[in-house]
Amino acid sequence: MRSTSDTTAAIGLAIGGALGMAGTFVAGDALRETLWTIDGVAVVVAAALLTMKYQRLGNDLVAAGFLTFLAGESLLLAGNAAGLQASVPSYVGGIALWAAGLVMVSAQATFALWVRLAGLVAALLFTVSALMILWGAPLLPTSAPWPAAGYPFLVLTFIGWIWTLLKPER
């Protein structure tokens, strides 16, 4: 039987993935910030629940990865209301922590290979984006191709995590 925590985490990831992507493509600042705030809260809740789940299962690296991802999402959430340009410092820290968390979660065979590979690709793209910003590239969270290229791989990773949480037990 699926736990309420797993269902809640899956819903949080789904909301986060959908509204995060939507926020990337909307033109209005207020709408984008609203979508990203809801997205951020949903992902923080999901990551907190996943941290607890994998800690209880004794999978410390995956649990720590979700906790690291949660810290990154919190930084993104904190800078969100400042607007795109003013949020860049917290954005760099957030995506750097996302990348670290994704690598930690993907390092063990807890999830299917395709999920882990999607997470590693997202981590690589976010790492490159963070380094480019640190080295002076004038990138915003909505800039294409960097860092926007990482978002679809992040959402694909979320889909894999959701799939793992909701698949029937054997």
C-alpha positions in Angstrom: 0.0 0.0 0.0 1.3 3.4 -1.0 1.9 5.8 1.9 0.4 9.3 2.1 3.9 10.7 2.2 4.8 9.1 -1.1 1.6 10.4 -2.7 2.2 13.9 -1.3 5.8 13.9 -2.5 4.6 12.8 -6.0 2.0 15.6 -6.1 4.6 18.1 -5.0 7.0 17.0 -7.7 4.3 17.2 -10.3 3.2 20.6 -9.2 6.8 21.8 -9.1 7.7 20.4 -12.5 4.6 21.8 -14.2 4.6 25.2 -12.7 8.4 25.6 -12.8 8.4 25.0 -16.6 5.3 27.2 -17.0 7.0 30.0 -15.1 10.0 29.9 -17.4 7.9 30.7 -20.4 5.5 33.4 -19.1 6.2 37.0 -19.9 4.7 38.7 -16.9 6.9 39.1 -13.8 4.1 38.8 -11.2 2.7 35.6 -12.8 6.2 34.1 -13.2 7.1 34.8 -9.5 3.7 33.4 -8.4 4.2 30.2 -10.4 7.8 29.8 -9.2 6.8 30.4 -5.6 4.1 27.7 -5.7 6.6 25.5 -7.6 9.3 26.1 -5.0 7.1 25.3 -2.0 5.8 22.1 -3.6 9.3 20.9 -4.4 10.6 21.8 -0.9 7.7 19.7 0.6 8.4 16.8 -1.8 12.2 16.9 -1.1 11.6 17.0 2.7 9.4 13.9 2.4 11.8 12.1 0.2 14.7 12.9 2.6 12.8 11.3 5.4 11.7 8.3 3.3 15.2 7.4 2.1 16.7 8.1 5.5 14.3 5.6 7.1 15.3 3.1 4.4 18.9 3.5 5.4 19.9 5.1 2.1 21.9 8.0 3.5 23.4 9.3 0.3 20.1 9.5 -1.5 18.5 11.1 1.6 21.3 13.6 1.8 20.9 14.3 -1.9 17.3 15.2 -1.4 18.2 17.4 1.5 20.8 19.2 -0.6 18.3 19.6 -3.4 15.8 21.0 -0.8 18.5 23.6 0.3 19.0 24.6 -3.3 15.3 25.0 -3.9 15.0 27.1 -0.7 17.6 29.5 -2.1 15.8 29.8 -5.3 12.5 30.4 -3.4 14.1 33.1 -1.3 15.3 35.1 -4.3 12.2 34.6 -6.4 10.3 37.8 -5.3 13.3 40.0 -6.0 12.8 39.6 -9.8 15.0 38.0 -12.4 18.0 40.2 -12.3 18.1 40.6 -8.5 17.6 36.9 -7.9 20.8 35.9 -9.8 23.0 35.5 -6.7 20.5 33.2 -4.9 19.8 31.5 -8.2 23.5 30.5 -8.7 23.7 29.1 -5.2 20.4 27.3 -5.8 21.3 25.6 -9.0 24.7 24.7 -7.7 23.0 22.9 -4.8 20.5 21.4 -7.2 23.4 19.9 -9.2 25.1 18.5 -6.1 21.8 17.0 -4.9 21.0 15.5 -8.2 24.5 13.9 -8.4 24.0 12.4 -4.9 20.6 11.0 -5.6 21.7 9.6 -9.0 25.0 8.1 -7.6 23.3 5.0 -6.4 21.0 2.5 -8.2 18.0 3.6 -6.2 16.2 4.8 -9.3 16.0 3.4 -12.8 19.0 4.1 -15.0 17.1 6.5 -17.3 16.1 8.6 -14.2 19.6 8.7 -12.9 21.0 9.7 -16.3 18.4 12.5 -16.7 19.4 13.7 -13.2 23.1 13.7 -14.1 22.5 15.6 -17.4 20.5 18.2 -15.5 23.2 18.4 -12.9 25.9 19.0 -15.6 23.8 21.7 -17.3 23.1 23.5 -14.0 26.8 23.3 -13.1 27.9 24.8 -16.4 25.2 27.5 -16.0 26.3 28.4 -12.5 30.0 28.5 -13.5 29.1 30.7 -16.5 27.3 33.2 -14.3 30.2 33.1 -11.8 32.6 33.9 -14.6 30.6 36.9 -15.7 28.1 35.7 -18.3 25.0 37.8 -18.1 22.5 35.0 -17.6 19.1 35.1 -16.0 17.1 32.1 -14.8 15.1 32.3 -18.1 18.1 32.6 -20.4 18.4 30.2 -23.3 20.2 28.0 -24.0 21.9 28.2 -20.6 20.4 27.5 -18.1 17.0 26.8 -19.7 18.4 23.6 -21.2 18.6 22.0 -17.7 14.9 22.4 -16.9 13.5 19.7 -19.2 16.0 17.2 -17.8 15.1 18.2 -14.2 11.4 17.7 -15.0 12.2 14.3 -16.6 14.0 13.4 -13.4 11.0 14.5 -11.4 8.8 12.3 -13.6 11.1 9.3 -12.9 11.0 10.0 -9.1 7.2 10.2 -9.4 7.1 7.0 -11.3 9.2 5.3 -8.7 6.9 6.5 -5.9 3.7 5.5 -7.6 4.5 2.3 -9.4 2.8 -0.8 -8.1 4.8 -2.8 -5.6 5.8 -6.3 -6.7 
